[in-house]
Amino acid sequence: MKILQIFDDYGTPGEKALPGIGSVPSVVYYLAKYTAKKGHNVTILERGHDKNDPEEEYIHDVRYVRIRAEKLPAAPYKLIKSPNGFMHLFSDSVSMAFKINKFLKKENFDVIHVHFPFAACILVNLNIKIGEKMVYTAHIGDEKKRFSLDSKLPFLKFFSPDLYLMKRVKKSVVLNENIKYLLVAKGLKDEKLEIIPNGINVNEFSISKDEIERVREKYGLNETTVMFAGTITPRKGVDCLVKAAEIILKNHKDLTFLIVGNLKLDEEFANRVVKYVKERGLDMNIKFTDFVSYEDLRALYSACDVFVLPSFGEGDPVALKEALASGKPLIGSNVGGIPMQIRDGWNGFLIEPGNEKQLAEKIEYLIENEEERERMSKNSRTLAEEEFNWEKIAYRYIKVYEDINRC
């Protein structure tokens, strides 16, 4: 099959479909890589901002084609809070849709796989027949915003780009059962929806002792480290983690809480959290790295002792799978796709979102019980290998592509 992956994001550093710079770009990269490995012809169409980047190149047998496009600020759902922001996003979506459609007139694909709804909503109207061979993966964490349930965003109260697109494409992929349930309740047909979680390349997370020592020294880690990785935004529950850390540090002065992730996506929130840490005198133990390289990120998972993701909403977080593959005990909120990766009491613990006391209790339990950490670590690695290996996930997507191709 000839497959096109459209990656028209503008919220990740460089806006490239490469691993280690965000959940969606990692998913697009590995899905394309392993689909190509199965013998299919795969092209990734992405935005090109850097004039030094070639308009076309091959990376691991995947063809990358770049469309010259404007560089927009990150977080589209922040843009639509203001009329000017909405118009900016809308005009960009129209522009991108026309450019993508122009590309599609030159080449024919058996399957077109999109990962963001904005330009795709315009595209299915420019070229109505395209919906019959289109797959949409909804990388959704904020279901209330995305499904027109959040009154704080008036525009989304009346129109959901996700729902609009899903009704016009052949198949939509969601990341967990809860999202599928919400969509069916919103009128989507059950047979148009598939549940496929994100995958992980397990072999990439077998890190040498030298690499672990290198990042421990580089980031000034204490003997025991609790790690978070993700964007520093309210949805990720970073402020809850900081408050839990404050409770624990009263009795455990030698702990490091390492908060890894982009501080610029929601600067107002990030600055508020960093300020709180400094004012409370916690900055010797709670460290913010901002964005780190993929090489460092992989080693940091191995260098930590416990991984925490206290989110208020998630689709199927890649960071959690990276910690799974690194063989770490996990603590995460009982929301979205997190329970698919954390089996309570087996490879970690599930907590109520926003409950810093419960989070502190679970972290403290794990740092005080080495045997439990070791048992859960082995179980995490096993789960990553048996259920989330990218080769298995890519095969499930290929089945969806084949179903579309037969119709």
Legacy VTK file of the C-alpha trace (Angstrom):
# vtk DataFile Version 3.0
C-alpha trace
ASCII
DATASET POLYDATA
POINTS 407 float
0.000 0.000 0.000
0.978 3.588 -0.564
0.344 5.434 2.712
0.491 9.150 3.507
0.916 10.342 7.113
0.018 14.035 7.480
1.766 15.727 10.412
0.784 19.411 10.376
1.587 20.210 13.996
3.015 23.494 15.230
3.236 22.876 18.972
6.444 20.851 19.162
10.060 22.039 18.865
10.943 22.065 15.173
7.515 20.684 14.250
9.120 17.517 12.924
7.775 13.973 13.017
10.752 12.581 14.940
11.048 10.707 18.247
11.706 12.329 21.593
10.145 15.746 21.002
6.568 14.996 22.003
3.917 12.273 22.001
2.364 12.830 18.580
5.597 13.302 16.588
6.977 10.121 18.194
3.815 8.199 17.275
3.878 9.409 13.657
7.579 8.578 13.311
7.380 5.041 14.716
4.123 4.192 12.985
5.634 5.266 9.643
8.917 3.466 10.357
7.341 0.134 11.280
4.715 0.297 8.530
7.543 0.823 6.019
9.392 -2.084 7.654
6.394 -4.277 6.782
6.980 -3.451 3.108
4.608 -0.532 2.558
5.439 2.733 0.779
5.155 5.487 3.424
5.365 9.269 3.069
5.189 11.801 5.903
3.934 15.237 4.841
4.905 17.858 7.432
5.377 21.580 7.904
8.727 23.025 6.890
9.832 26.187 8.693
13.581 25.813 8.558
14.953 26.847 5.157
17.960 24.596 5.762
15.758 21.505 5.798
15.421 19.768 2.430
11.979 19.800 0.866
12.248 16.041 0.512
14.428 13.382 2.163
14.389 9.774 3.375
14.751 8.838 7.051
14.757 5.099 7.842
13.048 4.179 4.552
10.307 6.748 5.117
9.961 9.614 2.664
9.583 13.052 4.271
8.014 15.857 2.213
7.883 19.357 3.710
5.367 22.071 2.889
6.542 25.611 3.511
4.210 27.047 6.133
3.878 29.824 8.676
5.141 29.139 12.185
2.243 29.437 14.609
2.443 29.547 18.413
1.894 26.264 20.210
-1.386 25.026 21.693
-4.226 25.645 19.217
-6.833 25.492 21.975
-5.215 28.522 23.595
-5.410 30.387 20.289
-9.171 30.008 19.969
-9.819 31.725 23.290
-9.677 35.071 21.442
-11.329 36.112 18.148
-7.936 37.076 16.690
-6.432 33.767 17.746
-9.329 31.858 16.231
-9.007 33.713 12.923
-5.251 33.060 12.938
-5.811 29.324 13.406
-8.631 29.215 10.846
-6.671 31.059 8.150
-3.663 28.801 8.742
-5.873 25.694 8.501
-7.329 26.884 5.191
-3.865 27.655 3.833
-2.499 24.266 4.891
-5.525 22.431 3.478
-5.046 24.033 0.050
-1.327 23.179 0.071
-2.008 19.562 1.081
-4.732 19.248 -1.565
-2.339 20.588 -4.214
0.166 17.902 -3.201
-2.524 15.204 -3.380
-3.401 16.194 -6.944
0.142 15.250 -7.954
0.260 11.892 -6.158
-2.230 9.163 -5.421
-2.282 7.327 -2.075
-4.239 4.274 -0.932
-4.574 5.593 2.623
-4.308 9.115 4.041
-3.698 9.185 7.802
-4.155 12.496 9.637
-3.270 13.289 13.255
-4.710 16.800 13.754
-8.257 17.927 12.922
-7.848 21.565 11.876
-6.548 21.560 8.286
-8.128 18.123 7.774
-11.620 19.582 8.416
-11.065 21.965 5.508
-9.420 19.280 3.364
-12.433 16.917 3.462
-14.542 19.740 2.019
-12.030 20.690 -0.666
-11.849 17.076 -1.781
-14.984 15.222 -0.678
-13.868 11.812 -1.976
-10.740 11.913 0.175
-12.713 10.989 3.303
-13.272 7.494 1.903
-9.581 6.654 2.274
-8.803 8.744 5.343
-7.932 7.567 8.851
-7.920 10.025 11.739
-6.113 9.280 14.999
-7.526 11.449 17.770
-4.616 12.161 20.122
-7.021 13.384 22.775
-6.385 14.205 26.414
-8.790 17.099 27.031
-12.066 15.371 26.179
-14.245 18.141 27.632
-12.636 20.749 25.392
-12.395 18.562 22.331
-15.964 17.216 22.397
-17.765 20.563 22.897
-18.357 19.987 26.616
-16.309 22.902 27.992
-18.289 26.125 28.363
-15.065 28.101 29.018
-14.356 27.920 25.279
-17.522 29.304 23.617
-16.449 28.363 20.094
-15.973 24.695 21.025
-19.334 24.661 22.785
-20.971 24.773 19.359
-18.390 23.100 17.124
-15.888 20.310 17.689
-13.260 19.893 14.929
-12.689 16.311 16.092
-16.345 15.301 15.839
-16.779 17.120 12.519
-13.834 15.257 11.011
-14.723 11.864 12.470
-18.135 11.981 10.807
-16.491 12.513 7.402
-13.615 10.009 7.398
-13.703 6.262 6.862
-12.150 5.284 10.190
-11.119 7.030 13.391
-8.678 5.609 15.896
-8.959 6.517 19.572
-6.541 5.634 22.315
-8.765 4.172 25.027
-12.217 2.788 25.764
-13.405 5.897 27.643
-12.935 8.135 24.609
-14.778 5.661 22.374
-17.675 5.607 24.841
-17.908 9.406 24.788
-17.837 9.480 20.988
-20.568 6.862 20.612
-22.663 8.909 23.056
-22.055 11.892 20.766
-23.520 10.026 17.792
-20.454 8.377 16.200
-21.083 4.893 14.811
-19.335 2.136 16.723
-18.065 0.451 13.538
-16.260 3.639 12.456
-14.114 3.638 15.616
-11.063 1.549 16.477
-9.169 1.487 19.778
-5.404 1.298 19.231
-3.010 2.503 21.943
0.318 4.160 21.229
3.355 1.918 20.967
6.917 1.963 22.216
10.248 0.812 20.784
11.329 -1.225 23.809
14.891 -1.829 22.612
15.660 1.909 22.661
15.263 1.927 26.439
18.070 -0.464 27.347
20.576 2.146 28.552
24.217 1.587 29.520
25.521 2.329 33.015
27.857 4.962 31.580
24.937 6.844 30.039
22.998 6.690 33.287
25.971 8.072 35.206
26.407 10.815 32.623
22.868 12.165 33.058
22.945 11.737 36.833
25.961 14.011 36.942
24.639 16.414 34.287
21.300 16.984 36.050
22.640 16.752 39.605
20.498 13.807 40.704
20.552 12.533 44.279
20.718 8.856 45.133
16.921 8.494 44.829
15.022 10.306 42.060
11.322 10.681 41.291
10.723 11.763 37.702
7.937 13.397 35.703
8.093 13.937 31.920
5.591 15.909 29.876
4.537 19.431 29.034
4.376 21.745 32.054
0.675 22.539 31.792
-2.261 22.393 34.241
-3.625 19.210 32.608
-0.468 17.286 33.529
-0.907 17.905 37.272
2.601 19.268 37.839
1.408 21.571 40.639
-0.080 18.518 42.387
3.275 16.743 42.128
5.087 19.752 43.597
2.730 19.802 46.590
3.173 16.049 47.074
6.946 16.530 46.932
6.699 19.239 49.600
4.971 16.755 51.920
7.567 14.021 51.305
10.630 16.280 51.624
9.791 16.966 55.269
10.972 13.418 56.053
13.218 12.617 53.056
15.741 15.400 52.537
17.891 13.457 50.041
15.287 13.029 47.290
15.358 14.641 43.852
12.111 15.400 42.047
13.033 15.856 38.394
10.409 17.631 36.275
11.305 17.160 32.620
9.409 19.059 29.949
8.686 22.165 27.928
8.242 25.221 30.160
7.146 27.478 27.288
3.879 25.886 26.187
1.998 27.572 29.057
4.547 30.034 30.432
2.142 31.673 32.890
1.386 28.341 34.587
5.011 27.125 34.441
6.321 30.376 35.947
3.774 30.124 38.745
4.860 26.577 39.636
8.584 27.438 39.485
7.972 30.512 41.661
6.103 28.414 44.248
9.045 25.966 44.416
11.542 28.796 44.994
9.405 30.625 47.556
8.956 27.433 49.588
12.688 26.717 49.516
12.252 23.483 47.572
14.460 24.282 44.595
17.422 22.225 45.867
15.268 19.093 45.588
12.732 19.949 42.857
14.458 20.568 39.533
12.987 21.735 36.223
14.965 20.788 33.113
12.834 22.429 30.381
13.042 20.578 27.035
15.783 17.915 26.901
17.269 15.944 24.018
15.874 12.490 23.262
19.262 10.978 24.140
19.139 12.525 27.619
15.454 11.720 28.064
15.965 7.997 27.470
18.839 7.903 29.953
16.905 9.905 32.553
14.118 7.306 32.631
16.736 4.688 33.521
18.386 6.998 36.072
15.177 7.574 38.033
13.689 5.244 40.656
9.986 6.074 40.317
8.061 7.674 37.436
4.991 9.814 38.145
2.268 11.162 35.825
-0.443 12.867 37.936
-2.529 14.138 34.984
-6.124 15.344 35.064
-6.704 13.996 31.557
-4.801 11.793 29.104
-5.376 9.948 25.859
-2.563 7.405 25.914
0.606 9.107 27.167
3.837 8.140 25.419
5.935 9.272 28.405
4.326 6.574 30.524
5.178 3.929 27.912
8.779 5.157 27.811
8.938 4.694 31.588
7.334 1.249 31.179
9.964 0.227 28.633
12.665 1.543 30.981
11.378 -0.855 33.633
10.178 1.631 36.255
7.438 1.468 38.885
4.741 3.945 37.874
2.285 6.187 39.681
-0.433 7.859 37.635
-3.930 9.287 37.812
-6.867 6.984 37.174
-7.901 8.828 33.983
-7.995 8.214 30.225
-5.505 5.635 28.958
-3.329 5.595 32.094
-5.049 2.488 33.594
-4.111 0.586 30.404
-0.472 1.029 31.413
-0.630 0.950 35.217
-2.103 -2.139 36.829
-2.699 -1.041 40.376
-0.454 -2.912 42.802
1.262 -4.902 40.005
3.551 -2.421 38.244
2.602 0.747 40.116
-0.299 2.628 41.642
-3.326 4.545 40.397
-4.383 7.659 42.305
-7.254 10.132 42.237
-6.373 13.136 40.044
-5.474 16.192 42.116
-5.012 14.246 45.380
-1.512 15.303 46.463
-1.749 13.481 49.818
-2.501 10.159 48.146
0.240 10.828 45.584
2.722 11.564 48.391
1.766 8.342 50.212
2.350 6.183 47.119
5.670 7.838 46.262
6.844 7.491 49.847
5.836 3.822 49.925
7.890 3.040 46.817
11.017 4.954 47.828
10.985 3.154 51.186
10.449 -0.342 49.696
13.218 -1.367 47.332
11.910 -4.927 46.837
8.536 -3.577 45.720
10.239 -1.211 43.294
12.214 -4.089 41.790
9.132 -6.311 41.449
7.099 -3.569 39.789
10.016 -2.591 37.543
10.177 -6.107 36.060
6.420 -6.122 35.522
6.534 -2.761 33.733
9.155 -3.962 31.278
7.180 -7.162 30.626
4.013 -5.184 29.899
5.862 -2.916 27.446
7.329 -5.909 25.586
4.154 -7.990 25.442
1.448 -5.403 24.741
2.895 -2.129 23.451
5.804 -3.044 21.188
5.578 -0.864 18.056
5.685 -3.824 15.666
2.450 -5.137 17.191
0.793 -1.709 17.216
1.812 -1.022 13.586
0.268 -4.356 12.569
-3.064 -3.272 14.103
-2.956 -0.040 12.086
-2.114 -1.962 8.906
-5.286 -4.039 9.443
-7.278 -0.771 9.522
-5.524 0.426 6.340
-6.289 -2.881 4.605
-9.983 -2.674 5.567
-10.181 0.803 4.010
-8.357 -0.354 0.887
-10.816 -3.231 0.373
-13.874 -0.958 0.485
LINES 1 408
407 0 1 2 3 4 5 6 7 8 9 10 11 12 13 14 15 16 17 18 19 20 21 22 23 24 25 26 27 28 29 30 31 32 33 34 35 36 37 38 39 40 41 42 43 44 45 46 47 48 49 50 51 52 53 54 55 56 57 58 59 60 61 62 63 64 65 66 67 68 69 70 71 72 73 74 75 76 77 78 79 80 81 82 83 84 85 86 87 88 89 90 91 92 93 94 95 96 97 98 99 100 101 102 103 104 105 106 107 108 109 110 111 112 113 114 115 116 117 118 119 120 121 122 123 124 125 126 127 128 129 130 131 132 133 134 135 136 137 138 139 140 141 142 143 144 145 146 147 148 149 150 151 152 153 154 155 156 157 158 159 160 161 162 163 164 165 166 167 168 169 170 171 172 173 174 175 176 177 178 179 180 181 182 183 184 185 186 187 188 189 190 191 192 193 194 195 196 197 198 199 200 201 202 203 204 205 206 207 208 209 210 211 212 213 214 215 216 217 218 219 220 221 222 223 224 225 226 227 228 229 230 231 232 233 234 235 236 237 238 239 240 241 242 243 244 245 246 247 248 249 250 251 252 253 254 255 256 257 258 259 260 261 262 263 264 265 266 267 268 269 270 271 272 273 274 275 276 277 278 279 280 281 282 283 284 285 286 287 288 289 290 291 292 293 294 295 296 297 298 299 300 301 302 303 304 305 306 307 308 309 310 311 312 313 314 315 316 317 318 319 320 321 322 323 324 325 326 327 328 329 330 331 332 333 334 335 336 337 338 339 340 341 342 343 344 345 346 347 348 349 350 351 352 353 354 355 356 357 358 359 360 361 362 363 364 365 366 367 368 369 370 371 372 373 374 375 376 377 378 379 380 381 382 383 384 385 386 387 388 389 390 391 392 393 394 395 396 397 398 399 400 401 402 403 404 405 406
